[in-house]
Amino acid sequence: MTPMKKGVNNSKELWGTILILMTAIISGASIVVNKFFIVSIDPLILTATRALAIGIVFFFISLYISKSTKKKFNKVSWKYLLLIGAFGGSIAFWLFFIGLKMTMAGRAAFIHKTLPIYVAILAFIFLKEKISKKQLIAMFIMLFGLLLMQLSQLSAEIRMGDMLVLGATVLWAIESTIAKKAMMDKESNWVVVFSRMFFGSIILFAIIFLTGKSELLVALTAQQILYITISGALLFLYVLTWYWGLKYINLSKAAIMLLVAPVITLVLGVIFLGETILMLQAIGSLLILIGAFEVIWIKSEKRNEEI
């Protein structure tokens, strides 16, 4: 590799890492922001309306970038883009919300945060990503830290809701793998986001009509619409930074870095909500930050081949 090419790759690695860290910060901050709203709204309605609006925005962004750069859309198989929307943008959310009603929120949150495990397996097999021992050790240190942070909300009992949340998490891992594969095949990250949000929203609206919840759409109050708007803005920033960063670094690295989000939530909760930090939460947060510091400096590589 020439020095110039190495320098370019290093700058992309840095930019991708910064974007994913921004994703983790947005994710952690979103939970705190949501606590300021005491709004009762059906999660399917919330997810579908946000996804449709964001999907439309990214459609126009994709169109603008295509025209301004005079680059045509790449001919990535539409089955990839449809699967991204079906798995990540709709079915996974549906399973997650059903499961959430059948288990505790803390348990669901912990199960969802095991995403890096399934991502690492899929990225290693299908994306040929290099996953070093250092990266694996850092990941399990961070997961152990997360376990300590949420230990008080967990129990040994396995519920049906846990399995549904686990199924949703695995689907999100599959969707992320397909999205990364599409971008490796030179598809624009803007088109990938559009596919995830727009096609996902179409399926979610179909579920809404099939389950007889369509009347809830026309019954939305001004307060609910405001919540959808603010929540949608945060989700827009989340998917913007996530898929943009994923364009430049390994999926397995990016997924591990999302584990920083609970620490952000904890710190912002103390600052803005006056919450207290328990000893186990402090120890867990420290372990997560130690692991994250190690992951940040890991280079995104393919097995036996540098990116």
Secondary structure, DSSP 8 states (H G I E B T S, - for coil): --HHHHHHHHHHHHHHHHHHHHHHHHHHHHHHHHTT------HHHHHHHHHHHHHHHHHHHHHHHHHHHT-------HHHHHHIIIIIIIIHHHHHHHHHHTS-HHHHHHHHTTHHHHHHHHHHHHS-B---HHHHHHHHHHHHHHHHHTGGG--S---HHHHHHHHHHHHHHHHHHHHHHHHHTT--HHHHHHIIIIIHHHHHHHHHHHTT-THHHHT--HHHHHHHHHHHHHHHHHHHHHHHHHTTS-HHHHHHHGGGHHHHHHHHHHHHH-----HHHHHHHHHHHHHHHHHHT---EETTEE-
